[in-house]
Amino acid sequence: QEKTYLSYGGFALSIGCYMCIYSQSRTQELESPVLWSYMELFTLYLTPPFLIWYLIGLIGRGPMSLTYRLMQLFWAYLVGAVLLVATGLVPAAATLLPFNMLLMFTIIYVMGMSVIAALQGNTEARIFCAGLAVASIFVVYDILAVLGVVPRLMTLVSHIGTAVFVASLAAIPIRRIV
């Protein structure tokens, strides 16, 4: 009855699959680079609509149902990209640029909506923001290391930030159950 659990499960599963597929260890399991590329994009494209659906469960549909419309847009994009690639009209890699542009807008929007809700006293939005902030620190570190601004102490660390974010999102349904 509580759709927040389903949206969290979908997000956690899609981001977990994406992180596993994104790692280069995938080539040890199945030698099919094209299939892995398709699976990587598909799981990446699944992640935002589930996260937005989860956010809707926390803070609502947003002004003029914009958050809900954004989720619908991502689902439509996923279906459209799959159809275009499956029919051979568009190569899979060509679907990534429009997705990234939409994702960039969504990140700014989600951060803004969650910060506003947190400032209004929504405890769940505060947990969401804290997890997002920690994840952002790891991503920023990776970007600065790639640019040579800070020394690289290990390979990529973004996956650690992702794990912290997913765990912080898990705290919200756990908090609701308790």
Summary of the structure (lengths in Angstrom):
residues: 178
radius of gyration: 17.1
end to end distance: 16.5
largest distance: 50.5
contacts: 502
relative contact order: 0.12
helix: 84%
strand: 0%
